[in-house]
Amino acid sequence: MNEHINILTLKPEFSVTKIGVYNRTSLIFLKTICHASDVLNSYELNTDQYKYRGDVIIDELKKADIDISSIKIIMARGGLLKPIPSGIYEVNDAMKRDLLNSPIGVHSVNIGGLTASYIASKINDCKAYIADPAVVDELDDLARFTGFPDVKRKSIFHALNHKYVARKYARSIRKNYEDLNLIVAHLGDGISIAAHKLGRVVDVNQCFDGEGPFSLERAGTIPMVDLVKMCFSGQYTENQLLKLIRNEGGMFAHSGTSSYYALGQAEKDNNTDILKMFEAMAYQISKYIGYMAPVFTQPIDAVIITGILANNKWFTNIITERVKFIAPIHIFPGEDVLDALAMNGFRILTGDTDVIDYV
């Protein structure tokens, strides 16, 4: 294996693009690129930004004296594609078509594969990939049912980080991910809690659409009749309600902020109102971890807590006290998207995994 081959990882967000360059699994360059709002707003759709973001990334790499020709693998956070199995996918024309015309919706995550492919086209012998996008679907059939025949539960969750921390935990105990039963709770802007049964996510809350605990910005599951009344109250348009559910619910709706740092500040100031809301969030997270326990018919090996909120011990202690009877608790703070992408890129280099065709 060529030691001089580098892996470029990228995670597009609403107003920034986070990039990292790895030599094998060692990080050699890290940058958060901030984009001017007037530039981004000049594009009708966020997916139209991919060439602009790609050119900015190339310029940043050149400024850092990164040899562009050494990059042979570009790993991007995946988009809202159609449901697909877990794995690594090369960005092809079919994927780019679906990223530009997502069957699920518009989101900054859709820019990743497009930007990666654009940059790869500028480098000889370079290929672009995504790994474990949010639409990874391994659900058991029973998990899809709802009380309405025309409504099926979907699998949309933080698949990349779920799979990464689950494999990381498995390596730490010298076992294979595919041999373990795990409950993984990703606690970030959105919250996804999944049952990992022997290497497959067989059940998970549909966090993109607000199902599950309320989070920093998502409303979570709320009483359906009250929601129906809101829909027909004449006070909201469809888009306004979707924004409330996906982006302006949860802590943002209660406190006006969706910042994780509000929790630390509330602790410092002894702001009992804000702390009570975070305690309620931790309570709901605990309930949904318990909700996943009966999915298993065999003992659960561990409950894994990850995501940005996992950095706060006060918050995780509340959850731990409520769910420790289920299985041992293991905490992996933060959301290591770039590291997770690099790990998957390294698996391509070593031939440890097959690359799947997106069709």
C-alpha positions as CSV (number, residue, x, y, z in Angstrom):
1,M,0.0,0.0,0.0
2,N,1.4,3.4,-1.0
3,E,2.3,5.4,2.1
4,H,2.0,8.7,0.2
5,I,-1.6,8.3,-0.7
6,N,-3.8,10.8,1.1
7,I,-7.5,10.8,1.9
8,L,-9.6,14.0,1.7
9,T,-12.7,14.0,3.9
10,L,-15.4,16.7,3.8
11,K,-18.5,17.5,5.6
12,P,-20.7,20.3,4.2
13,E,-22.9,22.2,6.6
14,F,-25.3,25.1,6.1
15,S,-22.7,27.9,6.1
16,V,-19.4,26.1,6.5
17,T,-17.5,23.1,5.0
18,K,-15.3,21.0,7.3
19,I,-12.4,19.2,5.6
20,G,-9.6,17.0,6.8
21,V,-6.7,15.4,5.0
22,Y,-5.5,12.0,6.3
23,N,-2.4,10.0,5.6
24,R,-3.8,6.5,6.2
25,T,-5.6,7.2,9.4
26,S,-3.4,10.1,10.7
27,L,-4.9,13.6,10.4
28,I,-2.4,15.9,8.7
29,F,-4.7,18.9,7.9
30,L,-7.9,20.2,9.4
31,K,-9.9,23.2,8.4
32,T,-13.4,24.7,8.8
33,I,-14.1,26.9,5.8
34,C,-16.6,29.6,6.5
35,H,-18.7,30.8,3.5
36,A,-20.1,34.3,3.2
37,S,-23.9,34.3,3.4
38,D,-24.3,36.6,0.5
39,V,-22.4,34.1,-1.7
40,L,-24.4,31.2,-0.6
41,N,-27.7,33.1,-0.9
42,S,-26.8,33.8,-4.6
43,Y,-27.5,30.2,-5.4
44,E,-31.2,29.2,-5.8
45,L,-30.6,25.7,-4.3
46,N,-27.9,24.7,-1.9
47,T,-26.9,21.8,-4.2
48,D,-26.0,24.4,-6.8
49,Q,-23.1,25.4,-4.5
50,Y,-21.0,22.3,-5.1
51,K,-18.6,23.8,-7.7
52,Y,-18.1,26.9,-5.6
53,R,-17.4,24.9,-2.5
54,G,-15.1,22.5,-4.4
55,D,-13.0,25.4,-5.8
56,V,-12.7,26.9,-2.3
57,I,-11.5,23.6,-0.9
58,I,-8.9,23.2,-3.6
59,D,-7.6,26.7,-2.9
60,E,-7.4,26.0,0.9
61,L,-5.4,22.8,0.2
62,K,-3.0,24.7,-2.0
63,K,-2.5,27.4,0.6
64,A,-1.7,24.7,3.1
65,D,0.9,23.2,0.8
66,I,-1.0,20.0,0.5
67,D,0.1,18.1,-2.6
68,I,-3.3,17.8,-4.5
69,S,-2.0,14.9,-6.6
70,S,-1.4,12.8,-3.5
71,I,-5.2,12.7,-2.8
72,K,-6.6,9.6,-4.4
73,I,-9.7,9.1,-2.2
74,I,-12.3,11.7,-1.3
75,M,-14.8,10.7,1.3
76,A,-17.9,12.9,1.7
77,R,-20.8,12.7,4.1
78,G,-23.6,11.1,2.3
79,G,-26.9,12.7,1.2
80,L,-30.6,12.1,1.3
81,L,-30.7,9.4,-1.3
82,K,-33.2,6.5,-1.7
83,P,-32.9,3.8,1.0
84,I,-29.7,1.7,0.6
85,P,-27.8,-0.9,2.6
86,S,-24.9,0.1,4.9
87,G,-21.6,0.4,3.1
88,I,-19.3,2.5,0.9
89,Y,-20.5,3.8,-2.4
90,E,-18.6,5.5,-5.3
91,V,-20.2,8.7,-6.4
92,N,-21.6,7.9,-9.9
93,D,-24.0,9.6,-12.3
94,A,-27.0,7.9,-10.7
95,M,-26.1,9.2,-7.3
96,K,-25.4,12.7,-8.5
97,R,-28.8,12.8,-10.1
98,D,-30.5,11.8,-6.8
99,L,-28.4,14.2,-4.8
100,L,-29.6,17.0,-7.1
101,N,-33.2,15.8,-7.0
102,S,-33.4,14.2,-3.6
103,P,-36.4,11.9,-3.1
104,I,-36.5,13.0,0.6
105,G,-35.7,16.7,0.7
106,V,-33.3,19.6,0.5
107,H,-30.4,19.5,3.0
108,S,-26.8,20.7,3.1
109,V,-25.8,17.0,3.4
110,N,-26.7,16.6,-0.3
111,I,-23.8,18.8,-1.3
112,G,-21.1,16.4,-0.1
113,G,-21.1,13.8,-2.8
114,L,-21.4,16.4,-5.5
115,T,-18.5,18.4,-4.2
116,A,-16.3,15.3,-3.7
117,S,-17.0,14.2,-7.3
118,Y,-16.2,17.7,-8.6
119,I,-12.9,17.8,-6.8
120,A,-12.0,14.3,-7.9
121,S,-12.5,15.3,-11.5
122,K,-9.6,17.8,-11.1
123,I,-7.1,15.2,-9.8
124,N,-5.7,12.3,-11.8
125,D,-6.6,8.8,-10.6
126,C,-8.8,10.2,-7.8
127,K,-12.2,8.8,-6.9
128,A,-15.1,10.2,-4.8
129,Y,-17.1,8.1,-2.3
130,I,-19.7,8.4,0.4
131,A,-20.1,6.0,3.4
132,D,-23.1,5.1,5.4
133,P,-25.4,8.0,4.5
134,A,-28.4,8.9,6.6
135,V,-30.7,6.8,4.4
136,V,-29.0,3.4,5.4
137,D,-32.0,1.0,5.7
138,E,-31.6,-2.3,7.5
139,L,-34.9,-2.2,9.3
140,D,-36.7,-5.4,10.3
141,D,-40.1,-5.6,8.6
142,L,-41.9,-5.3,11.9
143,A,-40.2,-2.0,12.6
144,R,-41.8,-0.4,9.5
145,F,-45.4,-0.8,10.6
146,T,-47.5,2.1,11.9
147,G,-51.2,2.4,12.7
148,F,-52.0,3.7,9.2
149,P,-51.6,1.2,6.3
150,D,-50.4,4.0,4.0
151,V,-47.7,5.3,6.3
152,K,-44.5,3.2,6.8
153,R,-41.7,4.1,9.2
154,K,-38.5,5.0,7.4
155,S,-34.8,4.6,8.3
156,I,-33.2,8.1,8.3
157,F,-30.6,8.6,11.0
158,H,-27.0,9.4,11.8
159,A,-25.8,6.2,10.2
160,L,-22.2,7.2,9.7
161,N,-21.5,8.0,13.3
162,H,-23.6,5.1,14.6
163,K,-21.6,2.6,12.6
164,Y,-18.3,4.3,13.4
165,V,-18.7,4.3,17.2
166,A,-20.2,0.8,17.2
167,R,-17.2,-0.6,15.3
168,K,-14.9,1.5,17.5
169,Y,-16.4,0.0,20.6
170,A,-16.2,-3.5,19.2
171,R,-12.5,-3.0,18.5
172,S,-11.9,-1.8,22.0
173,I,-13.2,-5.1,23.4
174,R,-11.5,-7.1,20.6
175,K,-14.8,-8.3,19.1
176,N,-16.5,-7.9,15.8
177,Y,-19.3,-5.4,15.4
178,E,-21.3,-8.2,13.6
179,D,-21.2,-10.3,16.8
180,L,-22.6,-7.7,19.2
181,N,-26.1,-6.5,20.2
182,L,-25.9,-2.7,20.9
183,I,-28.2,0.2,21.5
184,V,-26.5,3.4,20.2
185,A,-27.8,6.9,21.0
186,H,-26.5,9.8,18.9
187,L,-27.2,13.0,20.7
188,G,-26.8,16.1,18.6
189,D,-28.9,18.7,16.8
190,G,-31.1,15.7,16.0
191,I,-31.3,12.6,18.2
192,S,-31.3,9.0,16.8
193,I,-31.5,5.9,18.9
194,A,-31.0,2.6,17.2
195,A,-31.0,-1.1,17.9
196,H,-27.8,-2.6,16.3
197,K,-28.4,-6.4,16.2
198,L,-25.4,-8.4,15.0
199,G,-24.2,-5.7,12.7
200,R,-27.6,-4.4,11.4
201,V,-29.6,-1.4,12.5
202,V,-32.9,-3.2,12.8
203,D,-34.9,-0.4,14.4
204,V,-34.3,3.4,14.8
205,N,-36.5,6.4,15.4
206,Q,-37.1,8.5,12.3
207,C,-35.2,11.5,13.6
208,F,-35.1,13.6,10.4
209,D,-38.8,14.1,10.6
210,G,-38.8,14.7,14.4
211,E,-39.8,11.2,15.7
212,G,-38.3,10.4,19.1
213,P,-37.0,12.6,21.9
214,F,-37.0,16.4,21.3
215,S,-33.5,17.6,20.6
216,L,-31.6,20.9,20.4
217,E,-33.7,21.8,17.3
218,R,-36.2,19.1,16.5
219,A,-39.6,18.8,18.1
220,G,-39.6,15.1,18.7
221,T,-42.8,13.0,19.0
222,I,-45.7,15.1,20.1
223,P,-49.4,14.2,20.7
224,M,-50.9,13.6,17.2
225,V,-54.2,15.3,17.9
226,D,-52.5,18.5,19.0
227,L,-50.4,18.5,15.9
228,V,-53.4,17.9,13.7
229,K,-55.1,20.9,15.3
230,M,-52.1,23.0,14.6
231,C,-52.2,21.9,11.0
232,F,-55.8,23.1,10.6
233,S,-55.6,26.2,12.8
234,G,-54.8,28.5,9.9
235,Q,-51.8,29.9,11.8
236,Y,-49.1,27.9,9.9
237,T,-48.3,27.0,6.3
238,E,-47.0,23.5,5.6
239,N,-43.5,24.8,5.2
240,Q,-43.7,26.7,8.5
241,L,-44.8,23.5,10.3
242,L,-42.1,21.4,8.8
243,K,-39.5,24.0,9.9
244,L,-40.9,23.9,13.4
245,I,-40.6,20.1,13.5
246,R,-37.2,19.8,11.9
247,N,-35.3,23.0,12.7
248,E,-37.1,25.3,15.2
249,G,-38.5,22.8,17.7
250,G,-37.0,21.3,20.9
251,M,-34.7,23.5,22.9
252,F,-34.8,26.3,20.3
253,A,-38.6,26.6,20.6
254,H,-38.4,26.7,24.4
255,S,-35.3,28.9,24.9
256,G,-34.6,30.6,21.6
257,T,-31.2,28.8,21.2
258,S,-30.2,25.5,19.7
259,S,-26.6,25.8,20.9
260,Y,-25.1,22.9,22.9
261,Y,-23.1,25.5,24.8
262,A,-26.4,26.8,26.4
263,L,-26.3,23.7,28.7
264,G,-22.8,24.5,30.1
265,Q,-23.9,28.1,30.5
266,A,-27.0,27.1,32.3
267,E,-25.0,25.0,34.7
268,K,-22.6,27.9,35.4
269,D,-25.5,30.3,36.0
270,N,-27.7,27.7,37.8
271,N,-30.4,28.6,35.3
272,T,-33.0,26.1,36.6
273,D,-35.5,26.7,33.8
274,I,-33.0,25.8,31.1
275,L,-31.6,22.9,33.1
276,K,-35.1,21.6,33.6
277,M,-35.6,21.5,29.8
278,F,-32.3,19.6,29.3
279,E,-33.3,17.2,32.1
280,A,-36.6,16.6,30.3
281,M,-34.6,15.9,27.1
282,A,-32.4,13.4,28.9
283,Y,-35.6,11.8,30.4
284,Q,-37.0,11.3,26.9
285,I,-33.7,10.0,25.5
286,S,-33.7,7.4,28.4
287,K,-37.2,6.4,27.5
288,Y,-36.3,5.8,23.9
289,I,-33.2,3.8,24.8
290,G,-35.5,1.6,26.9
291,Y,-37.9,1.5,24.0
292,M,-35.3,-0.2,21.9
293,A,-34.5,-2.9,24.5
294,P,-37.4,-5.3,23.7
295,V,-36.2,-5.3,20.0
296,F,-33.6,-7.9,21.2
297,T,-34.3,-11.4,22.2
298,Q,-30.7,-12.0,23.3
299,P,-28.7,-10.0,26.0
300,I,-27.7,-6.5,25.0
301,D,-23.9,-6.1,25.2
302,A,-23.8,-2.3,25.7
303,V,-25.5,1.0,25.4
304,I,-23.4,3.5,23.6
305,I,-23.9,7.3,24.0
306,T,-22.3,9.6,21.4
307,G,-22.8,13.0,19.8
308,I,-22.1,16.5,21.0
309,L,-24.3,16.3,24.1
310,A,-22.3,13.3,25.2
311,N,-19.6,15.8,26.2
312,N,-21.6,17.0,29.2
313,K,-21.3,14.7,32.2
314,W,-24.3,16.2,34.0
315,F,-26.4,15.3,31.1
316,T,-25.1,11.8,30.4
317,N,-25.2,11.0,34.2
318,I,-29.0,11.5,34.1
319,I,-29.3,9.1,31.2
320,T,-26.9,6.6,32.7
321,E,-28.8,6.4,36.0
322,R,-32.0,5.6,34.2
323,V,-30.8,3.0,31.7
324,K,-27.8,1.3,33.4
325,F,-30.0,-1.7,34.3
326,I,-30.3,-2.5,30.5
327,A,-26.6,-3.0,29.8
328,P,-23.2,-1.4,30.5
329,I,-22.9,2.2,29.4
330,H,-20.1,3.4,27.2
331,I,-19.7,7.1,26.2
332,F,-18.0,8.3,23.0
333,P,-18.3,12.1,23.2
334,G,-18.6,14.2,20.0
335,E,-19.4,13.5,16.4
336,D,-16.3,12.4,14.6
337,V,-17.6,12.6,11.1
338,L,-14.3,13.3,9.5
339,D,-12.5,10.5,11.4
340,A,-15.4,8.2,10.5
341,L,-15.0,9.1,6.8
342,A,-11.2,8.6,7.0
343,M,-11.7,5.2,8.6
344,N,-13.9,4.2,5.7
345,G,-11.5,5.6,3.2
346,F,-8.7,3.6,4.8
347,R,-10.9,0.4,4.5
348,I,-10.9,1.1,0.7
349,L,-7.1,1.4,0.7
350,T,-6.6,-1.8,2.6
351,G,-9.2,-3.8,0.6
352,D,-11.0,-4.4,3.8
353,T,-14.4,-3.7,2.2
354,D,-16.2,-3.8,-1.1
355,V,-17.4,-0.7,-2.8
356,I,-21.1,-0.9,-3.7
357,D,-22.6,0.4,-6.9
358,Y,-25.4,2.9,-6.4
359,V,-28.2,2.3,-8.9
